[in-house]
Amino acid sequence: MNRGIILIITLIFFTSCKEEKQINVDKLGEIIKVEKRDSLSISINMPANSFTVLNVWLKPYDEFYLEFKNRSENDSILVKKLPLLYDNYQMNFGFFSYNKNNDFIMTNRHFIANQVYPDIELKLDSTILEYIKKQPNNILTDSIYNSYQNLGIKYFKNKNLKTSELEKELDSLNTFFKNLSSNQKVNSLINEMLYLDKIQNIKPKDERIKKFLEKSKEILTGSAQSALLFNYFKNNAEILNYNELNTNKYTKTYIELLAIGAYRFLKFVDNKGDTRYNQAVSWLKTTDFYKRDSTYIKKQITPLSNENFKKYLSKLTLLDIDGKQISISKIISQNKTQYYLIDFWATWCAPCIQGVKTMNKMNIPKNVKVISFSIDKEKDTEKWKLKTKELKQELTYWFNEQKPENKGFTEFIEIQSIPRYVLIDKNMNLIDQAFYHPQEPQFLSKLKDIKSNKYW
């Protein structure tokens, strides 16, 4: 039986250091509101020796796989916690399977999580993931999603169904759920976004989509808004007046939504690096959305030149703990493995030190070695030597930022804060110039699945 589970959640940011100060990641201005409860918990009652995966959105514009593994011989409850920074989280998960007739079946569950209902309790048996405690309003959320999905399947299977007939059914669904969800803000938004996304599939330039986005006042995490924004930008990427977008004609929320759509579209494998969208890339880089997470976003839409990366990397000047000069190529030749994770850190950076301690507790894959680059000032090298021994960093070197060759490298990969993790292979090919932090759930899973990552 083939089975996959999709769960949509939302945003997480980790603090970083820049010089001797700790910096909090910028918030989304008018969009994010401070909440009393700071975490969301997901618990799954799982059978012995079972495994499942949830697709989790840590940011409103990207997702990753969160694993639940019960390795014990008994049924166990596994709990994961994620930040609760938004008003509402639209979540969903779906099972993909085949019935006795070998027909493909998809079973969906949808719900809303927020300050009132921040704890998700689920149970996994041999065939399905179910709620232990169903929250109010989730039955309607389920119904909205499944109704639009079923209509889409109907249209896909029946090639003779006219577009006008589909539009009538969509209008009917929209009106029906609009009445039911009139006093439920989130379900009302979900209904409208799913409706408009289906409409733009048959009428790509329908003005209602633009008007809806221009009037929007919040970011709603989840697949409904993500799909709507992706398709809207896809339909308008080559005709948008990008210069006009940088005026006061539009609200901050509209620009934020459009930027998310642009990012989702530009990172898509078929669009990545396509010169047709150079103007869109240039505009995206002017937005607050891009500036808040520029290192991560840039690597997704405009990856670095691997050839230039290797040139800069090979010229680095490093000192070992005995004060002897050494090159990265010699470090690799003396410590052979398939992959290397370069950790830029400093003794004054609390998140950096926490990252090292977190990695020390992990079972890092045997084909990965961590190389520590301290960017401490020259006057603090003795402090670095003491701290690096305390942290038990095996491959540890001092990285003098003032050296022209070193400065050229950090400027090339745009190191603006630490900790910063750069993933390379044994031939110094770049895999990821801004890898996940050890505190992020996808850090270890990505390292374990490193062979599936693409080289830039």
C-alpha positions in Angstrom: 0.0 0.0 0.0 1.4 3.4 -1.0 0.7 6.0 1.6 1.8 9.6 2.1 0.7 12.2 4.7 0.6 15.9 4.1 0.3 18.4 7.0 0.5 22.1 6.6 1.6 24.3 9.5 3.7 27.5 9.4 6.5 29.7 10.4 9.7 29.3 12.4 12.8 31.5 12.5 16.0 30.9 14.5 18.0 33.7 16.0 21.5 34.4 14.7 24.6 36.4 15.6 26.1 39.3 13.9 29.3 40.6 15.5 28.7 40.5 19.3 25.0 41.1 19.2 22.1 38.6 19.0 19.6 39.6 16.3 16.0 38.6 16.2 14.6 38.0 12.7 12.4 40.8 11.5 8.7 40.2 11.8 6.2 40.6 9.1 5.0 44.1 10.1 1.3 44.3 9.9 0.9 40.6 9.2 2.3 38.8 12.2 0.6 39.3 15.6 2.1 38.4 18.9 0.4 35.4 20.5 0.2 34.2 24.1 0.9 30.6 23.4 4.3 30.2 21.8 4.2 26.6 20.6 1.9 24.1 18.8 2.2 20.4 19.7 1.5 17.5 17.5 1.1 14.1 19.2 0.6 10.8 17.4 -0.4 7.5 19.0 1.6 5.1 16.9 1.8 1.3 16.8 5.0 -0.5 17.6 7.8 -0.2 14.9 5.8 2.2 12.8 6.8 5.2 10.8 5.0 8.2 9.2 5.9 11.6 7.8 4.2 14.9 8.0 4.9 17.7 5.5 5.3 20.8 7.6 5.5 24.4 6.6 7.9 26.2 8.9 7.6 29.4 6.9 4.5 30.6 5.0 6.4 29.9 1.8 8.3 26.6 2.3 7.8 23.2 3.8 9.8 20.2 4.9 9.2 16.6 6.0 8.8 15.9 9.7 9.4 12.3 10.7 7.7 10.3 13.4 9.4 7.0 14.1 8.3 4.6 16.8 11.2 2.2 17.1 9.9 0.5 20.3 8.1 -2.9 20.5 5.1 -1.2 22.1 2.5 1.4 21.0 3.8 4.8 21.9 2.8 8.5 21.8 5.3 10.7 20.0 5.1 14.5 20.4 6.7 17.2 18.3 6.5 20.9 19.1 6.5 23.8 16.6 6.3 27.6 17.1 2.9 29.2 17.2 3.4 32.7 15.8 0.4 33.2 13.6 -3.3 33.7 14.5 -4.4 30.6 12.6 -2.8 27.6 10.9 -4.7 25.8 8.2 -3.4 22.3 8.2 -4.1 19.2 6.2 -2.9 15.7 5.8 -3.8 13.1 3.2 -3.4 9.3 2.7 -2.7 7.9 -0.7 -3.5 4.2 -1.1 -5.1 1.6 -3.4 -8.3 -0.4 -2.7 -8.9 -4.1 -3.5 -9.7 -3.2 -7.1 -6.3 -1.4 -7.4 -8.0 1.9 -7.7 -6.1 4.9 -6.5 -7.7 6.5 -3.4 -6.8 9.7 -1.5 -8.2 10.3 1.9 -7.9 13.8 3.3 -8.3 15.4 6.7 -8.3 19.2 7.2 -8.4 21.4 10.3 -7.6 24.7 11.8 -5.2 25.2 14.7 -4.9 28.4 16.7 -4.5 29.8 20.3 -7.8 28.3 21.3 -6.9 24.8 19.9 -3.1 24.6 19.8 -2.7 20.9 20.5 -3.2 18.3 17.7 -3.9 14.8 18.9 -3.8 12.0 16.3 -3.8 8.2 16.1 -2.1 6.1 13.5 -3.4 2.6 12.9 -2.5 0.2 10.0 -4.6 2.1 7.5 -5.2 5.7 8.4 -4.3 8.7 10.6 -7.3 9.9 12.6 -8.2 12.6 15.1 -8.3 11.6 18.8 -10.0 14.8 19.6 -11.9 16.6 16.7 -11.9 20.4 17.1 -15.0 22.5 16.4 -15.4 23.9 12.8 -13.0 21.3 11.4 -15.9 19.3 9.9 -16.7 22.3 7.7 -13.0 22.7 6.8 -12.9 19.1 5.7 -16.0 19.5 3.7 -14.8 22.7 1.9 -11.5 21.1 0.8 -12.9 17.8 -0.2 -15.8 19.3 -2.2 -13.4 21.4 -4.3 -11.0 18.5 -4.7 -13.8 16.2 -5.8 -15.0 18.7 -8.3 -11.5 19.1 -9.7 -11.2 15.3 -10.0 -14.6 15.2 -11.8 -13.5 17.8 -14.3 -10.2 16.0 -14.8 -11.8 12.7 -15.5 -14.7 14.0 -17.7 -12.9 15.6 -20.7 -16.3 16.4 -22.2 -17.4 18.6 -19.3 -17.6 22.2 -20.6 -15.8 25.0 -18.8 -19.0 26.9 -18.4 -20.5 23.9 -16.6 -17.5 23.7 -14.3 -17.8 27.4 -13.5 -21.5 27.0 -12.6 -20.6 24.2 -10.2 -17.8 26.2 -8.7 -20.1 29.2 -8.2 -22.6 27.0 -6.5 -20.0 25.5 -4.2 -18.7 29.0 -3.3 -22.1 30.4 -2.5 -23.0 27.3 -0.4 -19.8 27.4 1.7 -19.9 31.2 1.9 -23.2 31.0 3.7 -22.1 28.2 6.0 -18.8 29.9 7.0 -20.2 33.5 7.2 -19.3 33.6 10.9 -16.0 31.6 10.6 -13.3 33.9 9.3 -10.7 31.2 8.4 -13.1 28.8 6.7 -14.5 31.7 4.8 -11.0 32.6 3.5 -10.2 29.0 2.7 -13.4 28.7 0.7 -12.8 31.9 -1.3 -9.1 31.0 -2.0 -10.0 27.5 -3.2 -12.8 28.9 -5.4 -10.6 31.6 -7.0 -7.7 29.2 -7.6 -10.1 26.8 -9.5 -11.5 29.8 -11.4 -8.0 31.0 -12.5 -7.3 27.5 -13.8 -10.0 28.0 -16.4 -9.8 31.8 -16.6 -6.2 32.8 -15.9 -6.7 36.5 -16.2 -9.9 36.7 -14.2 -9.9 40.1 -12.4 -11.5 38.7 -9.3 -8.3 37.1 -8.2 -6.3 40.3 -8.3 -9.1 42.2 -6.5 -9.2 39.6 -3.8 -5.5 39.7 -3.2 -5.4 43.5 -3.3 -8.0 43.6 -0.5 -6.4 40.8 1.6 -5.3 41.7 5.1 -3.5 38.7 6.4 -1.2 35.8 5.5 -3.0 32.4 5.9 -0.6 29.6 6.1 -1.3 26.4 4.2 -1.9 25.0 0.8 -5.0 27.0 -0.1 -3.2 30.4 -0.2 0.1 28.9 -1.5 -1.6 27.4 -4.5 -3.5 30.5 -5.2 -0.4 32.7 -5.1 1.7 30.3 -7.2 -0.9 30.2 -10.0 -1.6 33.9 -9.9 2.1 34.8 -10.3 2.5 32.1 -13.0 -0.4 33.7 -15.0 0.9 37.2 -14.6 4.7 37.0 -14.3 5.4 38.3 -17.8 2.9 41.1 -17.8 3.2 42.6 -14.3 4.3 46.3 -14.1 7.2 45.7 -11.7 8.0 49.4 -11.4 4.5 50.2 -10.4 4.6 47.6 -7.7 7.2 49.7 -5.9 4.9 52.6 -5.4 2.3 53.3 -2.8 -0.5 52.1 -5.0 -0.6 48.7 -3.3 -0.8 47.6 0.3 2.0 46.0 2.2 0.0 42.8 2.5 -0.6 42.6 -1.3 3.1 43.0 -2.0 3.9 40.4 0.6 1.4 37.9 -1.0 2.7 38.7 -4.5 6.3 38.2 -3.3 5.4 34.8 -1.8 3.8 33.8 -5.1 6.9 35.0 -7.0 9.2 33.0 -4.8 7.1 29.8 -5.1 7.1 30.3 -8.9 10.7 31.2 -9.4 12.1 28.3 -7.3 10.1 25.8 -9.3 12.6 23.6 -11.1 11.4 24.5 -14.6 11.6 28.2 -13.8 14.8 28.4 -11.8 17.3 30.6 -13.6 15.0 31.2 -16.6 16.1 34.5 -18.2 12.4 35.3 -19.0 11.9 36.0 -15.4 14.9 38.2 -14.7 12.7 41.2 -14.1 10.7 39.3 -11.6 13.8 38.2 -9.8 15.1 41.8 -9.7 11.8 43.1 -8.3 11.6 40.3 -5.7 15.0 41.4 -4.4 13.6 44.8 -3.6 10.9 43.5 -1.3 10.9 43.3 2.5 9.9 39.7 2.0 13.2 39.0 0.3 15.3 41.1 2.6 14.1 39.3 5.7 15.5 36.0 4.5 17.7 36.9 1.6 20.3 34.3 2.0 17.8 31.4 2.0 15.6 32.8 -0.8 18.5 33.7 -3.1 19.9 30.2 -3.0 16.5 28.9 -4.0 15.9 31.1 -7.0 19.5 32.1 -8.2 22.0 29.4 -7.0 25.7 30.3 -6.8 28.1 29.3 -9.5 29.7 26.1 -8.4 32.9 26.8 -10.4 33.4 30.2 -8.7 32.6 28.7 -5.3 35.3 26.1 -5.7 37.8 28.8 -6.7 37.1 30.9 -3.6 37.0 27.9 -1.3 40.4 26.6 -2.5 42.1 29.9 -1.7 41.0 30.1 1.9 43.7 30.7 4.5 43.1 28.9 7.8 45.1 28.3 11.0 44.8 25.1 13.1 44.8 25.0 16.9 48.6 24.9 16.9 48.8 28.1 14.8 49.9 26.3 11.6 48.5 27.4 8.3 46.4 24.9 6.4 44.2 24.8 3.3 40.7 23.4 2.9 42.0 20.8 0.4 44.6 19.6 2.9 41.9 19.3 5.6 39.8 17.2 3.3 42.7 15.0 2.2 43.6 14.4 5.9 40.0 13.7 7.0 38.5 11.7 4.1 34.8 11.2 3.8 32.0 11.9 1.3 30.6 15.2 2.6 31.6 18.1 4.9 29.5 20.6 6.8 31.4 23.8 7.4 30.2 25.6 10.5 30.9 29.3 10.8 30.8 30.3 14.4 32.3 32.4 17.2 32.8 32.2 20.9 30.6 35.2 21.5 27.6 33.8 19.5 25.2 32.0 21.8 23.1 30.3 19.0 26.4 29.1 17.5 27.4 27.4 20.7 24.0 25.9 21.1 24.2 24.6 17.5 27.5 22.8 18.4 26.1 21.3 21.5 23.0 20.1 19.6 25.2 18.5 17.0 27.3 16.8 19.7 24.1 15.0 20.9 23.2 13.9 17.4 24.1 10.8 15.4 25.6 12.6 12.5 25.8 10.3 9.5 29.2 8.6 9.1 29.7 10.0 5.7 29.5 13.6 7.0 32.3 15.4 8.9 31.8 18.8 10.6 34.6 21.4 10.0 34.4 24.4 12.4 35.5 27.8 11.2 35.8 30.3 14.0 35.5 34.0 12.9 36.7 35.3 16.3 38.9 38.4 16.2 42.7 37.9 16.3 42.9 39.1 19.9 40.4 36.3 20.9 42.2 33.4 19.4 43.3 32.0 22.8 39.6 32.3 23.9 38.7 30.3 20.8 41.3 27.6 21.6 39.8 27.1 25.0 36.2 27.2 23.9 36.8 24.8 20.9 38.3 22.2 23.3 35.4 22.6 25.7 33.0 22.0 22.9 35.0 19.0 21.6 35.1 20.3 18.1 37.3 17.8 16.2 38.1 19.7 13.0 38.5 23.2 14.3 40.2 26.2 12.6 40.6 29.9 12.9 39.2 31.8 10.0 40.7 35.3 9.7 38.0 37.5 8.1 40.5 40.2 7.4 42.5 38.1 4.9 41.5 39.2 1.4 41.0 35.7 0.2 38.8 34.9 3.2 36.8 38.1 2.9 36.2 37.4 -0.8 34.7 34.0 0.1 32.4 35.3 2.8 31.2 38.1 0.4 30.7 35.6 -2.4 28.4 33.4 -0.3 27.0 36.5 1.5 27.6 35.6 5.1 25.7 38.3 7.0 25.2 36.5 10.3 26.3 33.4 12.1 25.9 30.5 12.7 26.1 29.7 9.1 26.4 26.2 7.7 27.8 25.4 4.2 27.5 21.8 2.9 30.1 20.5 0.3 31.2 17.2 -1.0 34.7 15.6 -1.1 35.5 17.4 -4.3 34.6 20.8 -2.9 31.4 20.9 -4.9 28.8 23.2 -3.3 25.6 21.4 -2.2 24.1 24.1 0.0 25.6 27.5 0.8 23.1 28.1 3.7 22.2 24.7 5.2 19.7 24.2 8.0 20.5 24.9 11.6 20.9 21.9 14.0 17.9 23.1 15.9 15.7 22.8 12.8 13.9 19.5 12.5 15.0 19.0 8.9 18.7 19.3 9.7 19.4 15.7 10.5 16.9 14.2 8.0 18.5 16.2 5.2 22.0 15.0 6.2 20.8 11.4 6.2 19.3 11.9 2.7 22.2 13.9 1.4 22.6 11.8 -1.7 19.2 13.1 -2.9 20.3 16.7 -2.7 21.2 18.4 -6.0 24.5 20.1 -6.5 24.4 23.7 -7.6 
